[in-house]
Amino acid sequence: MINRLGLLRRAVSVQPAKIQYGLLTSAKHFHTTKYLQNGNVFGELTKGKESDEAQIEKQNDIDVSQITPATDSTLQEYYLEEAKKSQFTSSKYITPLKKKLFHLNVQQNGFFKNNEIFKDPETGKVYKLALTEEEIDILEPSIFLQSYRIKSSMKKATQVNRFVRGYKVKNAINQLHFNPKKMSTELEKLMKKGLEQARELNYNEDELYIQALWVGSDGSWRKRLDAKGRGRTGIIEHPHIHLKAILRTDQTANRLKWEKHQKQLNQKPRMFLNNEPLNFRVHPFYRW
């Protein structure tokens, strides 16, 4: 029975004069031997790799200077796979019927009106859709932003966040551009990234606003000793943070405005005096 070791010995014994110290001196002859076909030690039994000459010919056909991240197909496939892993799909939490009725409600009213009765033009059925706040947040268009690791503290970032929280994105960018603080520059970059995503998703840039903006510790702070007098030492920390934001469209703003108006209409009139029947002892003075 011939095993792979026996084939290897037979292959090496073909040209013993051209093999020195276990190294092949003639690679061209090595690839053309009977048992070493296609650069494979085991001949026809297994499929070997391409020769070095074939790989060099393929590399010469590609102009490396013209390759960019946008034209690199392998890199783009990797980005798509990573995006699918972290992608949030509403189908996991919302049924297809609720999703369909939500879009019909938005088409008829311009924004979602909760507990509204409307008719489906396709089936002719009448529906009354009632969604929770969590379901509405999932279905309404939004953009989630997260910055890179920033060398700063959470207190410094919070002061800038309070300055623009609730602003429209374009107005916030204008305000941050003329702010001398370092964190305003980082936050301006994050807001511009949000505008680019809004253009890709065909959202209205002028009505895009900052619904939520917060800061968090990025961890792994670098620490070093702080030498003091009388043999004492302290610790100097170098904090790093990250910024996160949620951007919403005018669809959310109109819905919140309508809900506030409906709440005011449904309010009962305020009664400053006691409106209960007089089944108690009447006092000669008014109780504030």
N, C-alpha and C positions, 0 to 999 in steps of 0.2 A: 504493500500500500504506500503510495507516494504522498508524503505530507508536504507542507509549505517549506519546511526547513530543507528537505531534499531538493525541491525545485530551486531554492535560493542557492544551494551549493552548485547545482548544475549550471545556473545562470552565471555565477561568478567564475566557474571553470572554463567558460567559453574562450575568454581572452585573458589568460593569467598574466601575460607579459605587460598588459596595459593597466594593471591594478597594482598600486603601490600603497602599502600601509592602510589598506581598507578604503582608499579613495580612488575614484574612477578618473583616469587621466584623459580619456576620450569620451565626452558626454554624447557626442554625435553617434559614435559607434555603439554606445551603450543603449541608446534609444532604438537602434535599428536591428538589434539582435532578435533572435527567434523568441526568446523567453521574456525579453524586456520590451514589450510593445507598448506604445503610448506612455512611456515613462513609468511603467508598472513593473515592479520586481517579479510579480507572479504571472506575467504574460496574459493569456486570454482568460484565466480563471476569474480575475477581478478587474474592474474598470479603474484605470488610473487617472491621475489629474492631468490637466493640460501641461504641455511642455512650456518651458520658460520662453521659448521663441514665440509661441502662439500668444502668450500673455502680453509680451512686449508689443506684438503687432496690434492687439486690441487696444492697448494703452496709447499707441501712436495715433490711432484713429480718433481719439477723444481729445479735444482741446481743453485742457484744464483751466486755462485763463478765462474761458467763457462760462464756467460753472459757477452759479450763484445759489444761495439757499432757496430762492424761488424756483429755479430750474432743476434742482437736484431732486429727482423722482424718489430716490431711496429715503432722503431726509424728509420729504413731504409725507411719505407713507408712514414713517415713524411718528411724525407729529399727529397725523390723523388717528393712529392707534392710541397714542397717549391721550388725545382729546376725548376719544370714545370711552376710555376708562373712567375719566373724571366728569363725563357729561351727565347732566341731570335730565331725566326723562319724566315728563308728567304722566305718562301712561301707567307708571307704577302706582300712582296714588289717585288718579282721576279716571273715571270710566269714560269710554268713547262717547256715550250719549251725553254726559255732562259737558264734555269738551265741545261737542257739536252745538248744544244749546247755548253754551256760553258765547261762542262766536256769533250765533244768530242774534242773541241779545245785544251784542256789541254793534253788529251791523245795523240794527233797527234804531238804537238809541245813541250811538256814538261812543258809548261807554257802558259798562255793566251796571244794570240796576237790579239789585237783589230783591227777591220776592215779587217780581213783576210778572204779570200774565201776558203771554205773547203766543202767536200762532206760527207753527212751522209751515212755510209755504210749500214744501215738498210733499209732506204727508197730510197736511191739513189738520193736524192735531193741535190742541191747545195745551200749553205747559205753563207751570209756575215753578221756576227754578229758584231754590234757596241754597246758597253755598256758604260755608264757613269762611272766616277770615284767612285761614291757612290755605284753603282751596283757591280763593281769589288771588292770593299772592303768587301761587304757583302758575295760574293761568294767565295773569296779566303780564305784558311784556316788561322785561327788566334786564339790567346789565350788572353783573357782579365784577368788581375790580379788586385786585390785590397787588400791592407793590412788592418790590424786591426788599432785601435786607438793607435797612437804613441805619447809619450811625447817628443816633440821637436818643433822646429820652421821651417817655410817654407824656410827661408834663408839658414839654415844649410843643409836642405834636397836638395835644389836646387844645392848646390855646389857639392854634391856627384852625383846627377843625371847627371850633365853635364860631369862628369868624365867618365861615362860608356854608355851614350846615343848613340845608333847606333852600339854598340859592339855586337858580338855574345854572347849568354847567357853563355856558358861555360867559355869563355874568361872573361866576366864580373864578374862571380863568383870568378875566380882566382884573379882578380884585387881587388875586394872588400874584399876578405879574409885577405889580408895583409894591408888593409887600417885601420889606428888606429881610425878613426872617428866612433862615435856611430851609425850614420845613415847608414854607410856601412854595419853594421851587420844586420840591419833591411831590407835593400834592398837585401842583400844576401839571407835571408830567403825567400823573395818574389820571387826571381829568381829560387830558388830551388823548390818552389811550382809550378812554371811554367814548370820546367823540368818534374815533376811528371805528370802533366796534358798532356804534350807532349807524354810521354810514354803510357798513357792510350789511346790517340787518334792516336797512331802509326805515329807520326810525326818524321822527321829526327832531332834528338837532336843536331847533330854537326852543322847543317846549320841554326838552330833557332837563330834569332837575335832580338834585341830590336828596334822596329820601333818607338814607342812613350813611353815616361816616364815623368810623371809630378806629382806634389804634390799639395794638397789642404788642406784648414783648416777644421778640424773636428768639430768645433763649441763647444759650452758649455764650454768655458774656465773658469777655476777656478780663482777667483780674491780675493786678500786680501790687507789690508791696509799696507802702508809703512810709518811708523812714521818718521817725519822729525823735524828739529828744528823750534822754534818760533811758535809752534802750527799748523804747516802745516802737511799735509798728502798727500801721493801719492797712486797710485794703482799698485800693482805687479800682472801681468797676467802670468798664466801658460798655454802656448799654446799647443794644441794637433793637430796633422795633420794625414793625411792618404796618402799613395802612390798608384798610379795607373799606369799600364803599359799595352802595347799592343805588343805581340810577333808575329812575322811573320816567315814563312818558306822560303826556298830558291826559292820557286815558285814565290813569290812576288819580291825577289831580282833579279831574272833572267828577269822578266817582265820589271822592271824599267830600267835595264841595256839595254835591247833590245829597249825600247822606247827612251832612250837617244841616242842610236846609230842611230835610224831612224830619229830623229830630226836633228842630225848632217848631215846626208846624204841629207835631204830635204832643208837644208839651202842654200840660194843664196850666191854667192860670194860677199864679202864685197867690196864696191866701196868707196875708200877714196876720190877720186876726183869727181867733179860734172860731171855726165854722161848725162846731159840734153843738148838739142840743144842750140846753141849760139844765142838766141833771146834777149840778153840783152847787155848792154854796157860793153865792155871788159876793165878791169882795168889793169894798167901796173904792178900790184903786185898780189901775190897769197893770197887768203883769207883762213886762217887756220880755 
